[in-house]
Amino acid sequence: MPKIRDLLSNNKHWATKKTDVDPKFFERLAAQQKPEYLWIGCADSRVPANEIVGLDPGELFVHRNVANQVIQTDFNCLAVVEYAVVQLKVKHILVVGHYGCGGVAAALESQRHGIVDHWLHPIKDIYREHESALVDLPAPAQFDRMCELNVIEQVHNLSKNYIIQEAWARGQSLAIHGWIYSIRDGVLKDLGVTIRGRDAVEPIYQFGPDEESDD
Ligand code: CO
């Protein structure tokens, strides 16, 4: 395990290497960021966003929390989504979960873990909603499936938000993807649940255009 002082010398080494390859790298980045992708992933240290998809600083806007949740009252996540969609105009939002997610595991247990149980509560609701398909699976398969269902649910949660729906209404190209990462082999899998427009959102969650008034 590196010592804390190693981190700073690692950083000097990294910055030098970057400018050796591309002398204007930081100069260009300092001027502006123009990422096309927003990553919403788990805080787990084994899932480093940029590294996994081979993107440089400036190419990926990132929000991470325990178990990659998108919760309609979480201003942290929503502020990131709003900035990414409205200001940066990202074209893709990647909701990325991972197998072996400790947050999903904790939500499936009955023991208490502290504050995080409040945060993970919506994952229990996902289990309840899909219980009939999950209950007979052996524990490892059930855990894997819950990690996938958690991603799918967050993709839907995003699509239910007016920030996203207003972007679609403006004609902005914006796709929400659900991916899952395997910490065993480093491979990402597309769960095939991409949402690209309001038509895919259940009517109760659709925000319509404002009523036209003649006055
Ligand atoms: Co996790």
Residues whose N, C-alpha, C, O or C-beta is under 5 A from the ligand:
A	BS01	CO	C42 D44 A67 C101 G102 G103
